[in-house]
Amino acid sequence: MDNLIKWLIEDNNPSVKFYTLKEVLNKKIDTEESILLQKNIESSSTVSSILSLQSEGGWWHEEKYSFSPFYKNTYWQVYFLSLLGASRQMLSVDKAVGLIVKNMQSEKGSFPVRYRYTGNLICFQGMTLEMLIRLGYYGESFTEALVSFISDLVYRNDFRCKYRAQFKCPWGAVKVLKAFNLMPPEKMDSQAINIVRKAVKFLLSHDIVEANYPRKNSKSRQWYLFGYPKGFQSDILEITGALIDAGCKSQNSNLRNALKYIYEKRLDNGTWKMENSLNGKMLVDIEKNNKPSKWISYFVLKSLIKSKFRSI
């Protein structure tokens, strides 16, 4: 494990280094070190490449604000930047968020999907909330409006999706759970706590490895392929990590089996590989497919340690 951690905190991937120090090693990062880490993230090859493609107007790809086309427009670049550790302190990011909120958010607080899919799909609402919180916009009126909308949507529909024949959607539930996991504990009111409980109960009520959640069609093979970032889809690694971040422990047999499945995909060199990349679909690729992945290895290690999985 020591060699794996040394690999993860190398300087060639400042984003993974930052998350490993914070989430795996639980290191207390002071202000000076935090500023340095943020500067390294901003100047990293991936983040700087994304930022270099931004127009003077603040948008990417085309001056059109929606979830489509997938992975190339303004929304997706800001979403990817949030996952990489960017923050609202970057003026270019703050400018783009302003455009997204102005042009995409409805009066109800949601971020409706248009074109390829339509409606207030729960997966995209959860992803957007995660993005805003990661970037540092928790407490802003537009973020609070989205939290209220998601809370009402989950209360009424309980993670159901029209593109899943109105069955509850594990992809949607995990995106919402990931977002609510990021909320400050002191801000978690009874409604927020209830949403987390609903998501956890649903996700654990079906076999994670078998993915036997209610569905109309056959299960997606994406479930078994670890990838990052995932977009609106999900896999065993993401759902397991979200459950552990919500406080679930490996004593739960369902979660323990998922952790065992994840652990056993370890490569001979002690790392885990990227199995399902969005490379070629994004404006800027992230890592290489079918190669040892610092991102995947970080997420696996964090889940194994936080859950106190015995094999680690």
C-alpha positions as CSV (number, residue, x, y, z in Angstrom):
1,M,0.0,0.0,0.0
2,D,2.9,2.4,0.7
3,N,4.1,2.1,-2.9
4,L,0.6,2.8,-4.2
5,I,0.3,5.9,-2.0
6,K,3.7,7.2,-3.1
7,W,2.6,6.8,-6.7
8,L,-0.7,8.6,-6.1
9,I,1.0,11.6,-4.5
10,E,3.6,12.1,-7.2
11,D,3.6,15.7,-8.7
12,N,2.6,14.7,-12.2
13,N,-1.1,14.5,-11.3
14,P,-1.8,17.4,-8.8
15,S,-5.5,16.6,-8.7
16,V,-5.0,13.0,-7.5
17,K,-2.3,14.2,-5.2
18,F,-4.6,16.7,-3.6
19,Y,-7.4,14.2,-3.1
20,T,-5.1,11.5,-1.8
21,L,-3.6,13.8,0.8
22,K,-7.0,15.0,1.9
23,E,-9.2,11.9,1.6
24,V,-6.9,8.9,2.0
25,L,-4.1,10.3,4.3
26,N,-6.5,12.7,6.1
27,K,-3.7,15.3,6.1
28,K,-4.5,18.7,7.5
29,I,-3.7,21.1,4.7
30,D,-2.9,24.6,5.9
31,T,-3.7,27.7,3.9
32,E,-0.3,28.1,2.3
33,E,-0.2,24.5,1.2
34,S,-3.8,24.7,-0.1
35,I,-2.9,27.7,-2.3
36,L,0.1,25.9,-3.7
37,L,-1.9,22.7,-4.4
38,Q,-4.6,24.8,-6.2
39,K,-2.0,26.5,-8.3
40,N,-0.5,23.2,-9.3
41,I,-4.0,21.9,-10.2
42,E,-4.7,25.0,-12.3
43,S,-1.3,24.7,-14.1
44,S,-1.6,20.9,-14.6
45,S,-1.7,19.7,-18.2
46,T,-5.3,18.6,-18.2
47,V,-6.8,21.6,-16.4
48,S,-4.7,24.1,-18.4
49,S,-5.6,22.4,-21.7
50,I,-9.3,22.6,-20.9
51,L,-8.9,26.3,-19.9
52,S,-6.9,27.1,-23.1
53,L,-9.9,26.1,-25.2
54,Q,-12.3,28.5,-23.5
55,S,-13.5,31.4,-25.7
56,E,-13.2,35.0,-24.7
57,G,-16.9,35.0,-24.0
58,G,-16.4,32.3,-21.4
59,W,-18.0,29.3,-23.3
60,W,-16.5,26.2,-24.9
61,H,-17.2,24.5,-28.2
62,E,-20.2,26.6,-29.2
63,E,-22.2,29.3,-27.5
64,K,-25.0,27.0,-26.5
65,Y,-25.9,26.1,-23.0
66,S,-27.3,22.6,-22.4
67,F,-26.1,19.1,-21.6
68,S,-25.9,18.4,-25.3
69,P,-23.7,17.8,-27.1
70,F,-22.3,15.4,-24.5
71,Y,-18.9,16.0,-23.1
72,K,-17.8,18.9,-25.3
73,N,-19.7,22.1,-24.5
74,T,-19.5,24.6,-21.6
75,Y,-21.5,22.6,-19.0
76,W,-19.3,19.5,-19.4
77,Q,-16.0,21.4,-19.3
78,V,-17.0,23.1,-16.0
79,Y,-18.2,19.7,-14.7
80,F,-14.9,18.1,-15.5
81,L,-12.9,21.0,-14.0
82,S,-14.9,20.6,-10.8
83,L,-13.9,16.9,-10.6
84,L,-10.3,17.8,-11.2
85,G,-10.2,20.1,-8.2
86,A,-10.8,23.5,-9.8
87,S,-12.6,26.2,-7.8
88,R,-14.6,29.4,-8.2
89,Q,-11.4,31.3,-7.4
90,M,-10.4,30.7,-11.1
91,L,-12.0,33.7,-12.8
92,S,-12.5,31.7,-16.0
93,V,-14.4,29.0,-14.1
94,D,-16.5,31.6,-12.2
95,K,-17.4,33.3,-15.5
96,A,-18.5,30.0,-17.1
97,V,-20.6,29.1,-14.1
98,G,-22.4,32.4,-14.4
99,L,-23.3,31.6,-18.0
100,I,-24.5,28.2,-17.1
101,V,-26.7,29.4,-14.3
102,K,-28.1,32.3,-16.3
103,N,-28.9,30.2,-19.4
104,M,-29.7,26.8,-18.1
105,Q,-31.4,27.1,-14.7
106,S,-35.2,27.2,-14.6
107,E,-37.3,29.3,-12.3
108,K,-37.9,26.2,-10.2
109,G,-34.2,25.8,-9.6
110,S,-33.7,22.8,-11.8
111,F,-31.4,22.4,-14.8
112,P,-33.7,20.9,-17.5
113,V,-32.4,18.6,-20.1
114,R,-33.1,19.5,-23.8
115,Y,-32.4,18.1,-27.2
116,R,-31.3,14.4,-26.9
117,Y,-33.2,13.8,-23.7
118,T,-35.8,16.1,-22.1
119,G,-37.0,16.9,-18.6
120,N,-35.6,17.3,-15.2
121,L,-33.7,14.1,-15.1
122,I,-32.5,13.2,-11.6
123,C,-29.0,12.1,-12.7
124,F,-28.2,15.5,-14.2
125,Q,-29.7,17.4,-11.3
126,G,-27.4,15.5,-8.9
127,M,-24.3,16.0,-11.2
128,T,-25.0,19.7,-11.3
129,L,-25.3,20.0,-7.6
130,E,-22.1,18.1,-7.1
131,M,-20.4,20.4,-9.6
132,L,-21.6,23.6,-7.8
133,I,-20.6,22.3,-4.4
134,R,-17.2,21.1,-5.5
135,L,-16.5,24.5,-7.1
136,G,-17.4,26.3,-3.9
137,Y,-20.9,27.6,-4.6
138,Y,-22.7,26.0,-1.7
139,G,-24.8,28.7,0.0
140,E,-25.4,30.7,-3.2
141,S,-29.1,31.3,-4.0
142,F,-28.9,29.3,-7.3
143,T,-27.4,26.3,-5.5
144,E,-30.0,26.4,-2.7
145,A,-32.7,26.6,-5.3
146,L,-31.3,23.4,-6.9
147,V,-31.1,21.7,-3.5
148,S,-34.8,22.5,-2.9
149,F,-35.8,21.3,-6.3
150,I,-33.9,18.0,-5.9
151,S,-35.5,17.5,-2.4
152,D,-39.0,18.0,-3.8
153,L,-38.3,15.8,-6.8
154,V,-37.0,12.9,-4.7
155,Y,-39.9,13.3,-2.3
156,R,-42.4,13.1,-5.2
157,N,-40.6,10.6,-7.6
158,D,-38.2,8.7,-5.4
159,F,-35.4,8.5,-8.0
160,R,-37.8,7.3,-10.8
161,C,-36.9,8.0,-14.4
162,K,-39.1,8.1,-17.5
163,Y,-36.2,6.7,-19.5
164,R,-36.2,3.7,-17.2
165,A,-39.9,3.0,-17.6
166,Q,-40.5,4.9,-14.3
167,F,-38.5,2.5,-12.3
168,K,-36.1,3.9,-9.7
169,C,-32.8,4.6,-11.3
170,P,-29.5,3.7,-9.5
171,W,-27.5,6.1,-11.7
172,G,-29.7,8.9,-10.6
173,A,-29.7,7.9,-7.0
174,V,-25.9,7.7,-6.8
175,K,-25.4,11.1,-8.5
176,V,-27.7,12.7,-5.9
177,L,-26.1,10.8,-3.0
178,K,-22.6,12.0,-4.2
179,A,-23.8,15.6,-4.2
180,F,-25.5,15.4,-0.7
181,N,-22.4,13.7,0.7
182,L,-20.5,16.9,-0.1
183,M,-22.9,19.2,1.9
184,P,-21.5,20.6,5.1
185,P,-22.7,18.4,8.0
186,E,-24.0,21.4,9.9
187,K,-26.2,22.3,6.9
188,M,-27.8,18.8,6.7
189,D,-31.4,19.4,7.8
190,S,-34.0,16.6,8.2
191,Q,-35.0,16.8,4.6
192,A,-31.4,16.4,3.4
193,I,-30.8,13.5,5.8
194,N,-33.9,11.8,4.6
195,I,-32.7,12.0,1.0
196,V,-29.4,10.4,1.9
197,R,-31.3,7.7,3.7
198,K,-33.6,7.1,0.8
199,A,-30.7,6.8,-1.6
200,V,-28.7,4.5,0.6
201,K,-31.8,2.3,1.3
202,F,-32.6,1.9,-2.4
203,L,-29.0,1.3,-3.5
204,L,-28.4,-1.3,-0.8
205,S,-31.7,-3.0,-1.3
206,H,-30.5,-4.7,-4.5
207,D,-27.3,-6.7,-5.1
208,I,-24.7,-4.2,-6.2
209,V,-22.5,-6.7,-8.0
210,E,-25.4,-8.3,-9.8
211,A,-26.9,-4.9,-10.5
212,N,-30.4,-6.4,-10.1
213,Y,-32.1,-3.1,-9.8
214,P,-35.6,-2.9,-11.5
215,R,-35.3,-2.2,-15.2
216,K,-37.1,-2.6,-18.5
217,N,-34.0,-3.5,-20.6
218,S,-30.9,-5.6,-19.9
219,K,-28.3,-4.2,-17.6
220,S,-25.5,-2.1,-19.0
221,R,-22.0,-3.6,-19.3
222,Q,-20.8,-0.2,-18.2
223,W,-21.7,-1.3,-14.6
224,Y,-18.6,-3.6,-14.5
225,L,-16.1,-1.2,-16.2
226,F,-14.4,1.2,-13.9
227,G,-14.0,4.7,-15.5
228,Y,-13.5,8.3,-14.6
229,P,-15.2,10.6,-15.2
230,K,-18.4,8.7,-15.7
231,G,-20.9,11.4,-17.0
232,F,-24.5,10.4,-16.3
233,Q,-23.7,6.7,-16.1
234,S,-22.3,4.8,-13.2
235,D,-20.5,1.7,-12.2
236,I,-19.9,-0.6,-9.2
237,L,-16.9,1.5,-8.0
238,E,-18.8,4.8,-8.0
239,I,-21.9,3.5,-6.2
240,T,-19.7,1.7,-3.6
241,G,-17.7,4.8,-3.0
242,A,-20.8,7.0,-2.6
243,L,-22.3,4.5,-0.1
244,I,-19.1,4.5,2.0
245,D,-18.9,8.3,1.9
246,A,-22.4,8.3,3.2
247,G,-21.2,6.3,6.2
248,C,-22.0,2.7,5.2
249,K,-19.6,0.1,6.5
250,S,-18.2,-3.2,5.1
251,Q,-20.2,-5.1,7.7
252,N,-23.1,-4.8,5.3
253,S,-22.9,-8.0,3.2
254,N,-24.0,-6.3,0.0
255,L,-21.3,-3.6,0.3
256,R,-18.7,-6.2,1.4
257,N,-19.3,-8.2,-1.7
258,A,-18.9,-5.1,-3.9
259,L,-15.7,-4.2,-2.1
260,K,-14.4,-7.8,-2.7
261,Y,-15.3,-7.5,-6.4
262,I,-13.4,-4.2,-6.6
263,Y,-10.4,-5.4,-4.7
264,E,-10.0,-8.5,-6.9
265,K,-9.7,-6.3,-10.0
266,R,-6.3,-5.2,-8.7
267,L,-3.4,-5.5,-11.2
268,D,-0.2,-7.4,-10.4
269,N,1.6,-4.1,-9.7
270,G,-1.0,-3.2,-7.0
271,T,-2.9,-0.6,-9.0
272,W,-6.2,-0.6,-10.8
273,K,-6.7,0.3,-14.4
274,M,-9.0,2.6,-16.4
275,E,-11.5,0.3,-18.1
276,N,-14.0,2.7,-19.6
277,S,-12.7,6.1,-20.7
278,L,-14.5,9.0,-22.3
279,N,-11.3,9.8,-24.2
280,G,-12.1,10.9,-27.7
281,K,-15.5,12.1,-26.7
282,M,-14.2,14.9,-24.5
283,L,-12.3,18.0,-25.6
284,V,-9.3,17.0,-23.4
285,D,-8.6,13.3,-22.6
286,I,-8.0,12.2,-19.0
287,E,-5.5,9.4,-18.6
288,K,-5.2,6.4,-20.9
289,N,-7.7,3.6,-21.3
290,N,-6.7,0.1,-20.3
291,K,-3.7,1.4,-18.4
292,P,-3.0,1.7,-14.7
293,S,-5.0,4.7,-13.5
294,K,-4.2,7.0,-10.7
295,W,-7.8,8.1,-10.6
296,I,-9.3,4.6,-10.4
297,S,-6.6,3.5,-7.9
298,Y,-7.3,6.6,-5.7
299,F,-11.1,5.9,-5.6
300,V,-10.5,2.2,-4.8
301,L,-8.0,2.9,-2.1
302,K,-10.2,5.5,-0.5
303,S,-13.1,3.2,-0.3
304,L,-11.1,0.2,1.0
305,I,-9.6,2.3,3.8
306,K,-12.7,4.2,4.8
307,S,-14.7,1.0,4.9
308,K,-11.9,-0.8,6.8
309,F,-12.2,-3.6,4.3
310,R,-10.1,-6.5,5.7
311,S,-8.2,-7.3,2.5
312,I,-6.4,-3.9,2.7
